[in-house]
């Protein structure tokens, strides 16, 4: 699955995807994630709100499973 490997940029404030140019202009308020490709042993799970894209705590995911998602990064 190496063909599906790529980097995505997210705003740390809203959790939404942003363009690469936005990430370059605002490195303090964006994060770049590498997604796809082969799995490795150092992956971790993160929880996000499905409506806002923001990171949420595991307890929030347990309380609101219909409106949150868990991702492995």
C-alpha positions in Angstrom: 0.0 0.0 0.0 2.9 2.4 -0.4 1.0 4.2 -3.1 -1.5 5.6 -0.6 1.2 7.1 1.6 1.1 10.9 2.0 1.3 13.8 4.4 -1.8 15.8 5.5 -1.8 19.1 7.3 -4.3 20.0 10.1 -5.0 23.2 12.0 -4.2 22.7 15.7 -7.0 25.2 16.5 -9.9 23.7 14.5 -8.6 20.2 13.7 -9.6 20.7 10.0 -7.4 19.9 7.0 -5.5 22.8 5.6 -3.4 23.4 2.5 0.3 22.9 2.5 0.8 26.6 1.9 -1.2 27.3 5.1 1.0 24.9 7.0 4.1 26.7 5.7 2.8 30.1 6.6 1.6 29.1 10.1 3.9 26.3 11.4 3.0 27.1 15.0 -0.7 26.4 14.5 -0.6 23.4 12.1 0.6 19.8 12.4 1.6 17.5 9.5 0.7 13.9 9.8 2.0 11.0 7.7 -0.8 8.7 6.7 -1.1 5.4 4.8 1.6 3.0 3.9 2.8 0.1 6.0 2.0 -0.2 9.6 4.8 0.0 12.2 5.0 -0.9 15.9 5.3 2.8 16.9 1.8 3.7 15.8 -0.7 5.2 18.3 -4.4 5.8 18.4 -5.9 9.2 18.5 -9.5 10.2 19.0 -11.2 13.0 17.0 -14.6 14.6 17.0 -16.3 13.7 13.7 -18.0 17.1 13.4 -15.0 19.4 14.2 -12.0 17.2 13.6 -10.5 18.3 16.9 -8.7 15.8 19.2 -10.7 14.5 22.1 -9.9 12.4 25.1 -10.6 8.7 25.2 -13.4 9.2 27.7 -15.2 11.5 25.3 -15.0 8.8 22.7 -16.5 6.3 25.1 -19.3 8.7 26.0 -20.1 9.8 22.4 -19.2 6.9 20.1 -21.5 8.0 17.3 -19.9 11.5 17.0 -16.2 10.5 17.4 -13.7 8.5 15.5 -10.5 6.7 16.4 -7.5 6.9 14.0 -4.1 5.1 14.1 -1.2 7.4 13.3 
